[in-house]
Amino acid sequence: MTSSSVTAKSIAEEFRSRIASGDLLPGAKLPSTKNIAAEFGASELVVYRAITQLKESGHVVARQGLGTFVRVYDPLLWNPGEYERGERSDDPVTNTDDWKAQVRAQGREPEQSVPRVSVEPAPQNIAEWLNLEVGTPVIVRRRLRLVDGERCQLADSWFPVGIAEGTPLMEERDVTMQGGVLAATGNPQHRIRDELDIRMPTGIEIERLDLGHLPGTPVCQHARIGYGADGSPIRVMVTIAPGDRNRIIYELGIDK
């Protein structure tokens, strides 16, 4: 590049290319602002703006007092298609469910926060999924999922009051029951529907997932609606999965 063509955008694009090609590996420290300015024949202000663009696009992260580093990705291979199908992995003795079993199969350590249970008026999206009027009281269980000690997913489950009331779903503990809590309490799911949306996180999601220092991180909203024997929805589980911490996989059988 000539000095006249050097802009913050062009420097940022050059570093993105180096990251994509492997010239700069995950965790690598970027040269100092002064050295980058010398390499490109640019002012340090232009370099500062380029680094800001790289932070905003999620390619690099700054560590206080240490410098700027290429962002490290070690995503969980998350296969929701394996859940609630065939032989479940629920084990009340070891407190293992399908999600924890899938994480451990990858040699990683799962953890779930103690659920927070409350009765709340159904917001519009939940009301639509559960076929209820907006504002109808529903039960919600909010959980934070961690992998290797890092915040990985939010997993909030919403139930009509008549489904959850009087069952372990009202208890603020990590409930594991053979075959799943719904089936074990007399409300087995006969069909499920998945809806996926890719979007930017809300303020609450940024706080719960500790994304404040990682701007530009999109999330996948995975909504799984479960239906009872009569076709009525009996649960919707909304999982919020940051794009830098999850790789979503689906495997589907083909009838012949």
N, C-alpha and C positions, 0 to 999 in steps of 0.2 A: 504494500500500500504506500502511496505517496502521502506526505503530510497534509496536502490539501484535501485528500479524500477520506482522511481519518475522522470518524465520528464515533460517538458513544455506541451507536447501533452497530457500526461495522466491527468495532472491537468486541462487543458482546457476541456477535455472530461468529467471529473467529474462534472465540473460546467455546462456544457451543459446538462448533465443528471439531475442535480438539477433544472435547468430552465425548462426542458421539463416535469418533474414530478410535478412541482408546489412548490417544496421546496423553490425555489427562485422565488418570484412573480415579474411581470413587475414593474419596478420602484424601486425595492429593491437595497439597497446599498451593494456592495461586501465588505467583510472584508478587512482590510488594507493588504498591501503586506507582512508586518511583521507577521501578524496573520495567513495569508494563508501559509507562509513559515513554521511557527511553527506547523500548523495542519498537513502538508504533510511531514515534515522533509526535506524540500528542501531549497535551497539557495534563497535569494530574487531575484537574477538574473534569476533563472529558473521561479519563479513566474511572474516576469515582462514579460518574453517571453510568458508565458501562457496567461496573460491578453492581450498581443498584438494579440495573435491568436484569442482570443474571440472577440476583436474589429474588426479584419479583417473579421471574419465570421458573423459579425453583431449581435452577441448575447448581447454585452454590449456596453455602450457608456461612454466616460469620460467627466466629467464636470469640467472645470478649477477651481482648488482650492477646489472642493467639494468631489471628489472621482470618483469611477467607479460604474455604475448602470446598472441593467438589462434593456435592451431596452424595451420601451413601444410600443405596437402595438395597434392602434385604427383605423383599415383600413376602408375606404369608401366601402360600398357594391355597386359595380359598375356593372350595368346590361346593357351593350350596346344593347342587344337584344330588350330592351323596346323602344329604340329610333327610331324615324322615322317609327313607325308602328301605324296604326289605328288612334285613337284620339290623336293628339299631344297636348303638354302642353304649346305651345307658347302663350304668353300674352304680347303684346307690351306695355300695360299700366303699368304692374308691372315689365317689362323687364325680364320675366321668360321664359326659354326654357326647353326642356326635361331634360337636365342635371341638371339645377338648381332645377327643381321640384323634381327630384329623390333624390337629396341631402337633400332638405328640408323635404321630407317625412321621412327621418331618424333622424329628429330632429337636423340637423346640418345646418351650415350657409355657403352657396356657394358664391364665388366671382370670377369674371373674370377680368383680366387686360384689359386695353384698347388695342385692337388689333393693331399690327404693320403691315401695308400693304405695299407690295413692288412688283415690277416686277423683276423677277429673271430668269436666264437660268435654265431650268429643269435639276436637277441631274438625274443620271441613274434610280434610283428606282422610282422617280416621273414620269419620262418620260415613263417608262414601264407601270405604273399604268394608266396613261392618254393616252397611245397609241400615244405618240409623239416622235419626234427625240430628242435625248439628246441635251440640249442647247437651245431648243425652249423656247421663253419667256413665262412665266406663272405668274399668280397672286398668291401670298401667303399671308395669314392672320395668324399671329402668336399670340397665346394667352397663358397666364399662368392661370391655374385654382387653386384656393385656397379653402380649406375647413376648417372652423373654424380658419381662418387666417394663416393656414399652407399650404405651396406649395404642391399640390397634383398631378397635371397632367400638361403636355404640350399638347396643342391642336392646331396643325397647319393645316390649310386647303389650298389646292392648286387647282387652277382652270385654264382651258384654257382661254386665254385672251378674246376670243369671248363670253364666258359665263359670266365673271365677269364685263367686261368693261361696264361702263355706268349704273351700278346697285349699290345699297347700299353696296355691298361687297367691293367696293373700298374705303369706308369711314372708317376712324379710330375711330370707336365707336362700342359699343356692340349692334349689330343690331338684333332685334327680330321682326319677322313678322309672322302673322297668317299663319299656314301651312308650315312654313319654308321659308327662303329667296329664295331658288332656285325655289320653286313652285310659290311663290308670284311674281317672276320676269320672269315667263314664261318658266322656265326650270325644270319642276318637275322630280324627280328621279323615274324611273319605276322599278329599280332593284338595290340591293346593294350586295356587296361581302365583307366579312371580312377576313383579314389575320392577324394572331397573331404570333409574334416572341418574345421569351424570350432571353434577352442578357444583357450584361453589358453596362452601359451608356457611351456615348461619353463625351469628355471633355466639350463641349458646354452644353450638357444635365446636367452634374454634376453641372455646374455653374448656369444654369437657375433654377434647382430644389433644389439648395443648398444641394447637397449630399456630399460635400467635407469632412465633419466631420463624414460621415457614410459610410466608405469604405465597399466594399463587398455587396452593395445593387444592385441587378439586377433590370431591368425594363422590363415591357411588352410593346412592340411596337404593337399597334392596328391600323391597316390601314383599313379604310372603303372606298371602291370605289363605287361611285354612277354612274349609267348609265341612259342615257336619253331614249326617246321613240324609237330612231333608234338603240339603243344598244351601242352607243358611250359613253365612260366615260366622265363625266362632272365635277367631283370633286373627290378628294381623301383627306380624313381627317386622319392625322397621330397623334394619341394620344400616348404619352409616359407616362406610369403609373409606378412609383416606386413600387416594390414588397412589401415594408413595409407599404405602405399607401393605397393600393387598394386590394380588394378581388373581382375578376371578376366572375360574375354569368351570365349564359345563361339559359333561359327557352324556350323550343321549343314545339310547339303543335304537336300532332300526328294525322294524318289523319286516319280515320277508315272507 
